[in-house]
Amino acid sequence: MERAGSGAGRLSRAVHALRALGSAVLVTALYYVAPLDWGVGVGAVAVLLGALVVFGWLLAWQLGSIARARYPWLRAMEALAIAVPLFLVLFSAGYFLLGHDVPGSFSEPLTRTAALYFTISVFVTVGFGDIVPTSEAARALTSVQMIVDLIVLAVLGKAVLGAVRMGLRRRSAESGSGPEPGPGPADLP
């Protein structure tokens, strides 16, 4: 096992941190360059639902990766840096499409940045009230996001923590030491 201060341990932490940051930046950049001009309809709803299924599959794959990782806490942070921005841009794209296809759906026209801002404010439940859904479709989509937010926060938190615990138990069994109670210096960036 690497010591916390070893060069290899520091390099591993740096690589995990850079991959996490890179993933979040890439997902956000893709949102800004994605061709979101196809409007709202059955196709858009199908794409959003399909993307949420892919999100669930990606999350399940990430949980297995955390449990097998050498540094489970680092891998968990990396997984969250992919999952949370992806989840947010999925709803942002939906709001952006709805705002452009059905004018008046929100209290103001939504740019991509405004749609992302609105999604984040709903996700963290601060809801400043500067952008509000005004149409039935916008209120329905916002309500769906609120419900899914609660599910994602509860399930994601519990699942990621469980995967980290599994990884730490596996790691301690391989090293022959006792169970590790939580993140140690070698596990955190």
VOVO-837644 format. One record per atom (N, C-alpha, C): x, y, z; residue number from 1. Coordinates in Angstrom, 2 decimals, m for minus. Layout:
N
       c1       c2       c3    i
        X        Y        Z  NUM
...
END
This chain:
189
       c1       c2       c3    i
     0.86    m1.18     0.00    1
     0.00     0.00     0.00    1
     0.90     1.24     0.00    1
     0.48     2.25    m0.76    2
     1.26     3.47    m0.84    2
     1.07     4.30     0.41    2
     2.15     4.94     0.82    3
     2.05     5.87     1.95    3
     1.40     7.14     1.45    3
     0.74     7.84     2.38    4
     0.00     9.05     2.02    4
     0.89    10.09     1.37    4
     2.13    10.19     1.79    5
     3.01    11.22     1.28    5
     3.84    10.77     0.10    5
     3.66     9.55    m0.37    6
     4.50     9.05    m1.46    6
     4.19     9.78    m2.76    6
     5.18     9.80    m3.64    7
     5.01    10.45    m4.93    7
     3.91     9.80    m5.75    7
     3.83     8.47    m5.71    8
     2.80     7.76    m6.46    8
     1.41     8.09    m5.92    8
     1.26     8.21    m4.60    9
    m0.03     8.57    m4.00    9
    m0.45     9.98    m4.39    9
     0.51    10.91    m4.38   10
     0.19    12.29    m4.77   10
    m0.18    12.35    m6.25   10
     0.54    11.58    m7.07   11
     0.25    11.56    m8.50   11
    m1.15    11.00    m8.74   11
    m1.49     9.93    m8.03   12
    m2.82     9.32    m8.17   12
    m3.92    10.32    m7.79   12
    m3.72    11.03    m6.70   13
    m4.71    12.03    m6.29   13
    m4.83    13.14    m7.32   13
    m3.72    13.56    m7.88   14
    m3.74    14.61    m8.90   14
    m4.47    14.14   m10.16   14
    m4.21    12.90   m10.55   15
    m4.86    12.35   m11.75   15
    m6.37    12.27   m11.53   15
    m6.80    11.79   m10.37   16
    m8.23    11.72   m10.08   16
    m8.86    13.11   m10.08   16
    m8.20    14.07    m9.47   17
    m8.73    15.44    m9.42   17
    m8.83    16.04   m10.82   17
    m7.81    15.83   m11.65   18
    m7.83    16.37   m13.01   18
    m8.90    15.69   m13.86   18
    m9.07    14.38   m13.69   19
   m10.13    13.68   m14.44   19
   m11.50    14.17   m14.01   19
   m11.70    14.40   m12.72   20
   m12.98    14.90   m12.23   20
   m13.27    16.28   m12.81   20
   m12.30    17.17   m12.72   21
   m12.47    18.52   m13.26   21
   m12.69    18.47   m14.77   21
   m11.89    17.68   m15.46   22
   m12.03    17.56   m16.91   22
   m13.39    17.03   m17.32   22
   m13.91    16.06   m16.57   23
   m15.23    15.50   m16.87   23
   m16.32    16.54   m16.72   23
   m16.29    17.29   m15.64   24
   m17.30    18.32   m15.41   24
   m17.23    19.40   m16.49   24
   m16.03    19.80   m16.85   25
   m15.86    20.82   m17.89   25
   m16.34    20.29   m19.24   25
   m16.01    19.04   m19.56   26
   m16.41    18.45   m20.84   26
   m17.93    18.35   m20.96   26
   m18.59    17.86   m19.92   27
   m20.05    17.74   m19.96   27
   m20.69    19.11   m20.15   27
   m20.19    20.11   m19.43   28
   m20.74    21.46   m19.55   28
   m20.47    22.04   m20.94   28
   m19.28    21.84   m21.46   29
   m18.95    22.35   m22.80   29
   m19.82    21.68   m23.86   29
   m20.05    20.38   m23.73   30
   m20.90    19.69   m24.70   30
   m22.32    20.24   m24.69   30
   m22.80    20.63   m23.52   31
   m24.13    21.23   m23.42   31
   m24.18    22.52   m24.25   31
   m23.13    23.31   m24.20   32
   m23.13    24.59   m24.92   32
   m22.97    24.43   m26.43   32
   m22.42    23.33   m26.89   33
   m22.23    23.15   m28.34   33
   m23.23    22.17   m28.94   33
   m24.02    21.50   m28.12   34
   m25.00    20.54   m28.63   34
   m26.04    21.24   m29.49   34
   m26.43    20.61   m30.58   35
   m27.46    21.22   m31.44   35
   m28.84    21.06   m30.82   35
   m29.27    22.07   m30.09   36
   m30.57    22.03   m29.41   36
   m31.58    22.87   m30.17   36
   m31.83    22.51   m31.41   37
   m32.77    23.28   m32.22   37
   m33.90    22.41   m32.76   37
   m34.12    21.26   m32.17   38
   m35.13    20.35   m32.70   38
   m36.47    20.45   m32.00   38
   m36.62    21.36   m31.07   39
   m37.92    21.62   m30.48   39
   m38.40    20.57   m29.50   39
   m39.54    20.87   m28.89   40
   m40.13    19.99   m27.90   40
   m41.23    19.18   m28.57   40
   m41.26    17.93   m28.26   41
   m42.28    17.03   m28.81   41
   m42.02    15.64   m28.27   41
   m42.64    14.67   m28.89   42
   m42.47    13.29   m28.46   42
   m40.99    12.88   m28.55   42
   m40.33    13.32   m29.59   43
   m38.91    13.00   m29.76   43
   m38.06    13.56   m28.64   43
   m38.33    14.80   m28.25   44
   m37.55    15.42   m27.16   44
   m37.80    14.71   m25.84   44
   m39.04    14.34   m25.58   45
   m39.36    13.62   m24.35   45
   m38.67    12.25   m24.35   45
   m38.70    11.59   m25.50   46
   m38.03    10.28   m25.62   46
   m36.53    10.41   m25.39   46
   m35.94    11.46   m25.96   47
   m34.50    11.68   m25.76   47
   m34.20    11.94   m24.29   47
   m35.01    12.77   m23.62   48
   m34.79    13.05   m22.20   48
   m34.93    11.77   m21.37   48
   m35.96    10.99   m21.63   49
   m36.14     9.74   m20.89   49
   m34.99     8.76   m21.18   49
   m34.59     8.67   m22.44   50
   m33.46     7.81   m22.80   50
   m32.17     8.26   m22.14   50
   m31.98     9.57   m22.09   51
   m30.78    10.11   m21.45   51
   m30.79     9.82   m19.96   51
   m31.97     9.87   m19.33   52
   m32.05     9.54   m17.90   52
   m31.76     8.05   m17.67   52
   m32.16     7.19   m18.60   53
   m31.83     5.77   m18.50   53
   m30.33     5.58   m18.63   53
   m29.72     6.26   m19.60   54
   m28.27     6.19   m19.76   54
   m27.58     6.72   m18.50   54
   m28.12     7.79   m17.93   55
   m27.59     8.33   m16.68   55
   m27.61     7.27   m15.58   55
   m28.73     6.54   m15.46   56
   m28.84     5.47   m14.47   56
   m27.84     4.36   m14.72   56
   m27.67     3.97   m15.98   57
   m26.69     2.93   m16.32   57
   m25.28     3.42   m15.99   57
   m24.96     4.65   m16.34   58
   m23.65     5.22   m16.05   58
   m23.40     5.23   m14.54   58
   m24.42     5.59   m13.79   59
   m24.30     5.62   m12.33   59
   m24.03     4.22   m11.78   59
   m24.75     3.22   m12.27   60
   m24.52     1.84   m11.82   60
   m23.10     1.38   m12.15   60
   m22.64     1.72   m13.34   61
   m21.27     1.35   m13.73   61
   m20.25     2.06   m12.84   61
   m20.50     3.33   m12.54   62
   m19.60     4.09   m11.69   62
   m19.53     3.49   m10.28   62
   m20.66     3.02    m9.76   63
   m20.68     2.43    m8.42   63
   m19.79     1.19    m8.36   63
   m19.86     0.35    m9.38   64
   m18.97    m0.81    m9.44   64
   m17.52    m0.40    m9.51   64
   m17.25     0.64   m10.25   65
   m15.89     1.15   m10.38   65
   m15.37     1.68    m9.04   65
   m16.24     2.32    m8.28   66
   m15.84     2.83    m6.96   66
   m15.48     1.67    m6.04   66
   m16.31     0.64    m6.04   67
   m16.09    m0.52    m5.16   67
   m14.79    m1.25    m5.49   67
   m14.37    m1.20    m6.76   68
   m13.14    m1.90    m7.17   68
   m11.90    m1.00    m7.13   68
   m12.08     0.27    m6.89   69
   m10.97     1.24    m7.01   69
    m9.95     1.08    m5.89   69
    m8.73     1.43    m6.23   70
    m7.66     1.43    m5.22   70
    m7.91     2.50    m4.17   70
    m8.42     3.64    m4.62   71
    m8.77     4.75    m3.74   71
   m10.26     5.04    m3.92   71
   m11.13     4.35    m3.21   72
   m12.57     4.50    m3.42   72
   m13.10     5.93    m3.25   72
   m12.59     6.67    m2.28   73
   m13.07     8.04    m2.08   73
   m12.73     8.92    m3.27   73
   m11.55     8.74    m3.82   74
   m11.18     9.54    m4.99   74
   m12.05     9.17    m6.19   74
   m12.28     7.89    m6.36   75
   m13.11     7.43    m7.48   75
   m14.55     7.93    m7.31   75
   m15.03     7.99    m6.05   76
   m16.38     8.49    m5.79   76
   m16.49     9.97    m6.18   76
   m15.48    10.74    m5.84   77
   m15.50    12.16    m6.20   77
   m15.49    12.31    m7.73   77
   m14.73    11.48    m8.39   78
   m14.68    11.49    m9.84   78
   m16.05    11.13   m10.43   78
   m16.68    10.11    m9.88   79
   m18.00     9.70   m10.36   79
   m19.03    10.82   m10.18   79
   m19.00    11.48    m9.05   80
   m19.92    12.58    m8.81   80
   m19.66    13.75    m9.75   80
   m18.40    13.96   m10.10   81
   m18.04    15.05   m11.01   81
   m18.54    14.78   m12.43   81
   m18.86    13.54   m12.73   82
   m19.46    13.20   m14.02   82
   m20.98    13.20   m13.90   82
   m21.49    12.54   m12.86   83
   m22.93    12.32   m12.73   83
   m23.71    13.62   m12.50   83
   m23.27    14.45   m11.61   84
   m24.05    15.65   m11.28   84
   m24.12    16.63   m12.46   84
   m23.01    16.99   m13.10   85
   m23.14    17.88   m14.26   85
   m23.98    17.27   m15.39   85
   m23.84    15.96   m15.62   86
   m24.63    15.31   m16.66   86
   m26.12    15.41   m16.34   86
   m26.48    15.13   m15.11   87
   m27.87    15.23   m14.68   87
   m28.39    16.65   m14.88   87
   m27.61    17.63   m14.49   88
   m28.03    19.03   m14.60   88
   m28.19    19.47   m16.05   88
   m27.28    19.10   m16.92   89
   m27.38    19.55   m18.31   89
   m28.53    18.84   m19.03   89
   m28.90    17.65   m18.59   90
   m30.05    16.98   m19.21   90
   m31.32    17.82   m18.99   90
   m31.53    18.25   m17.76   91
   m32.71    19.08   m17.49   91
   m32.54    20.47   m18.10   91
   m31.35    21.02   m18.10   92
   m31.12    22.33   m18.72   92
   m31.50    22.30   m20.18   92
   m31.11    21.24   m20.88   93
   m31.46    21.11   m22.30   93
   m32.97    21.05   m22.47   93
   m33.65    20.33   m21.58   94
   m35.10    20.26   m21.64   94
   m35.75    21.62   m21.44   94
   m35.26    22.37   m20.46   95
   m35.80    23.72   m20.22   95
   m35.50    24.64   m21.39   95
   m34.30    24.55   m21.91   96
   m33.91    25.39   m23.05   96
   m34.83    25.11   m24.24   96
   m35.03    23.82   m24.55   97
   m35.90    23.46   m25.68   97
   m37.33    23.94   m25.45   97
   m37.85    23.72   m24.25   98
   m39.21    24.14   m23.93   98
   m39.35    25.66   m24.02   98
   m38.37    26.37   m23.49   99
   m38.41    27.83   m23.53   99
   m38.41    28.39   m24.93   99
   m37.71    27.73   m25.86  100
   m37.65    28.21   m27.23  100
   m38.83    27.73   m28.06  100
   m39.33    26.53   m27.79  101
   m40.41    25.97   m28.58  101
   m41.78    26.49   m28.15  101
   m41.92    26.79   m26.86  102
   m43.20    27.28   m26.33  102
   m42.92    28.60   m25.61  102
   m42.87    29.70   m26.37  103
   m42.60    31.00   m25.74  103
   m43.58    31.28   m24.60  103
   m43.08    31.89   m23.57  104
   m43.91    32.21   m22.42  104
   m43.94    31.08   m21.38  104
   m43.17    30.02   m21.62  105
   m43.14    28.92   m20.65  105
   m42.45    29.32   m19.36  105
   m41.60    30.31   m19.45  106
   m40.88    30.81   m18.28  106
   m41.06    32.31   m18.20  106
   m40.76    32.87   m17.06  107
   m40.97    34.30   m16.84  107
   m40.06    35.17   m17.71  107
   m39.08    34.58   m18.31  108
   m38.19    35.28   m19.24  108
   m37.66    34.28   m20.25  108
   m37.20    34.75   m21.41  109
   m36.62    33.84   m22.39  109
   m35.36    33.16   m21.80  109
   m35.18    31.89   m22.14  110
   m34.05    31.16   m21.59  110
   m32.93    30.98   m22.61  110
   m31.78    31.52   m22.27  111
   m30.56    31.19   m23.00  111
   m30.07    29.86   m22.41  111
   m29.03    29.30   m22.96  112
   m28.48    28.08   m22.37  112
   m27.99    28.34   m20.95  112
   m27.37    29.47   m20.74  113
   m26.87    29.79   m19.40  113
   m28.04    30.00   m18.43  113
   m29.08    30.69   m18.87  114
   m30.25    30.89   m18.00  114
   m30.92    29.55   m17.68  114
   m30.99    28.65   m18.66  115
   m31.59    27.33   m18.43  115
   m30.75    26.54   m17.43  115
   m29.43    26.61   m17.56  116
   m28.55    25.92   m16.62  116
   m28.67    26.53   m15.23  116
   m28.72    27.84   m15.17  117
   m28.90    28.54   m13.89  117
   m30.21    28.12   m13.21  117
   m31.29    28.09   m13.99  118
   m32.59    27.69   m13.44  118
   m32.53    26.25   m12.94  118
   m31.91    25.35   m13.71  119
   m31.79    23.95   m13.31  119
   m31.02    23.81   m12.01  119
   m29.93    24.53   m11.90  120
   m29.11    24.46   m10.68  120
   m29.89    25.03    m9.49  120
   m30.61    26.13    m9.70  121
   m31.36    26.71    m8.57  121
   m32.48    25.78    m8.13  121
   m33.08    25.03    m9.04  122
   m34.10    24.05    m8.66  122
   m33.42    22.88    m7.95  122
   m32.27    22.46    m8.46  123
   m31.55    21.31    m7.88  123
   m31.14    21.57    m6.43  123
   m30.64    22.75    m6.16  124
   m30.19    23.06    m4.80  124
   m31.28    23.72    m3.97  124
   m32.46    23.81    m4.51  125
   m33.68    24.28    m3.86  125
   m33.62    25.72    m3.35  125
   m32.76    26.55    m3.93  126
   m32.76    27.94    m3.49  126
   m33.85    28.74    m4.20  126
   m34.10    28.44    m5.46  127
   m35.17    29.06    m6.21  127
   m35.37    30.53    m5.94  127
   m34.52    31.37    m6.47  128
   m34.59    32.81    m6.19  128
   m35.87    33.46    m6.69  128
   m36.54    32.86    m7.64  129
   m37.78    33.41    m8.16  129
   m37.59    34.36    m9.32  129
   m36.34    34.56    m9.76  130
   m36.11    35.44   m10.89  130
   m36.51    34.78   m12.20  130
   m36.41    33.46   m12.27  131
   m36.91    32.69   m13.41  131
   m37.90    31.69   m12.84  131
   m39.12    31.72   m13.36  132
   m40.14    30.80   m12.86  132
   m40.88    30.17   m14.04  132
   m41.30    28.93   m13.88  133
   m42.11    28.32   m14.93  133
   m43.50    28.93   m14.93  133
   m44.02    29.27   m16.10  134
   m45.34    29.89   m16.17  134
   m46.34    29.04   m16.94  134
   m45.88    28.14   m17.79  135
   m46.82    27.29   m18.53  135
   m46.98    25.96   m17.79  135
   m48.04    25.25   m18.13  136
   m48.29    23.94   m17.51  136
   m47.14    22.98   m17.83  136
   m46.66    22.99   m19.07  137
   m45.56    22.08   m19.46  137
   m44.29    22.40   m18.68  137
   m44.00    23.69   m18.52  138
   m42.79    24.08   m17.78  138
   m42.92    23.72   m16.30  138
   m44.10    23.91   m15.75  139
   m44.31    23.52   m14.34  139
   m44.23    22.01   m14.17  139
   m44.75    21.27   m15.13  140
   m44.67    19.80   m15.07  140
   m43.22    19.34   m15.13  140
   m42.45    19.89   m16.07  141
   m41.04    19.50   m16.18  141
   m40.27    19.88   m14.93  141
   m40.54    21.06   m14.39  142
   m39.88    21.49   m13.16  142
   m40.26    20.57   m12.00  142
   m41.50    20.18   m11.93  143
   m41.94    19.25   m10.88  143
   m41.25    17.91   m11.01  143
   m41.13    17.42   m12.24  144
   m40.43    16.16   m12.47  144
   m38.98    16.30   m12.00  144
   m38.35    17.43   m12.34  145
   m36.96    17.60   m11.90  145
   m36.87    17.59   m10.38  145
   m37.79    18.26    m9.70  146
   m37.74    18.30    m8.23  146
   m37.86    16.90    m7.63  146
   m38.77    16.10    m8.16  147
   m38.94    14.73    m7.66  147
   m37.71    13.90    m7.95  147
   m37.21    13.99    m9.18  148
   m36.01    13.23    m9.54  148
   m34.80    13.72    m8.75  148
   m34.73    15.03    m8.47  149
   m33.64    15.56    m7.64  149
   m33.60    14.86    m6.29  149
   m34.75    14.76    m5.65  150
   m34.81    14.12    m4.34  150
   m34.37    12.66    m4.42  150
   m34.83    11.97    m5.46  151
   m34.45    10.57    m5.64  151
   m32.96    10.46    m5.90  151
   m32.46    11.28    m6.80  152
   m31.03    11.22    m7.14  152
   m30.17    11.55    m5.92  152
   m30.54    12.59    m5.19  153
   m29.74    12.95    m4.02  153
   m29.72    11.83    m2.99  153
   m30.88    11.24    m2.72  154
   m30.96    10.18    m1.72  154
   m30.25     8.92    m2.20  154
   m30.57     8.49    m3.41  155
   m30.00     7.25    m3.93  155
   m28.52     7.42    m4.23  155
   m28.17     8.52    m4.85  156
   m26.77     8.76    m5.19  156
   m25.91     8.81    m3.94  156
   m26.35     9.55    m2.95  157
   m25.58     9.64    m1.71  157
   m25.41     8.28    m1.05  157
   m26.49     7.56    m0.90  158
   m26.44     6.25    m0.24  158
   m25.63     5.26    m1.07  158
   m25.85     5.23    m2.38  159
   m25.16     4.27    m3.23  159
   m23.66     4.56    m3.31  159
   m23.29     5.82    m3.45  160
   m21.87     6.16    m3.53  160
   m21.18     5.84    m2.20  160
   m21.81     6.18    m1.10  161
   m21.23     5.87     0.21  161
   m21.10     4.35     0.40  161
   m22.11     3.61    m0.01  162
   m22.05     2.15     0.08  162
   m20.93     1.57    m0.78  162
   m20.76     2.10    m1.99  163
   m19.69     1.62    m2.87  163
   m18.32     1.96    m2.29  163
   m18.20     3.12    m1.68  164
   m16.93     3.50    m1.05  164
   m16.64     2.55     0.10  164
   m17.64     2.26     0.91  165
   m17.44     1.33     2.03  165
   m17.01    m0.05     1.53  165
   m17.65    m0.52     0.47  166
   m17.26    m1.82    m0.11  166
   m15.81    m1.79    m0.57  166
   m15.45    m0.71    m1.24  167
   m14.07    m0.57    m1.72  167
   m13.07    m0.53    m0.59  167
   m13.42     0.19     0.48  168
   m12.51     0.26     1.63  168
   m12.40    m1.09     2.32  168
   m13.51    m1.83     2.43  169
   m13.44    m3.18     3.02  169
   m12.59    m4.10     2.16  169
   m12.77    m4.04     0.85  170
   m11.97    m4.86    m0.07  170
   m10.50    m4.50     0.06  170
   m10.23    m3.22     0.10  171
    m8.84    m2.77     0.19  171
    m8.20    m3.19     1.51  171
    m8.94    m3.08     2.61  172
    m8.37    m3.47     3.90  172
    m8.20    m4.99     3.98  172
    m9.09    m5.75     3.33  173
    m8.95    m7.21     3.31  173
    m7.72    m7.61     2.52  173
    m7.46    m6.91     1.43  174
    m6.27    m7.21     0.62  174
    m4.98    m6.88     1.36  174
    m5.02    m5.83     2.18  175
    m3.81    m5.42     2.89  175
    m3.66    m6.14     4.23  175
    m4.74    m6.81     4.69  176
    m4.68    m7.53     5.96  176
    m4.86    m6.65     7.18  176
    m5.18    m5.39     6.98  177
    m5.39    m4.49     8.13  177
    m6.86    m4.47     8.49  177
    m7.20    m3.81     9.55  178
    m8.59    m3.69     9.98  178
    m9.36    m2.78     9.06  178
   m10.68    m2.73     9.21  179
   m11.50    m1.88     8.34  179
   m11.18    m0.41     8.55  179
   m11.25     0.33     7.46  180
   m11.00     1.76     7.53  180
   m12.33     2.47     7.71  180
   m12.46     3.35     8.71  181
   m13.74     3.98     9.02  181
   m14.18     5.01     8.00  181
   m13.31     5.63     7.31  182
   m13.69     6.68     6.38  182
   m12.50     7.08     5.56  182
   m12.57     8.20     4.90  183
   m11.46     8.59     4.04  183
   m10.21     8.89     4.86  183
    m9.14     8.33     4.41  184
    m7.85     8.63     5.02  184
    m7.06     9.55     4.11  184
    m5.89     9.96     4.52  185
    m5.10    10.88     3.71  185
    m4.82    10.35     2.30  185
    m4.66     9.04     2.16  186
    m4.37     8.48     0.84  186
    m5.62     8.43    m0.04  186
    m6.79     8.61     0.54  187
    m8.03     8.52    m0.22  187
    m8.55     9.85    m0.68  187
    m8.08    10.94    m0.13  188
    m8.60    12.26    m0.48  188
    m7.63    13.01    m1.36  188
    m8.17    13.85    m2.22  189
    m7.27    14.65    m3.10  189
    m6.50    15.67    m2.32  189
END
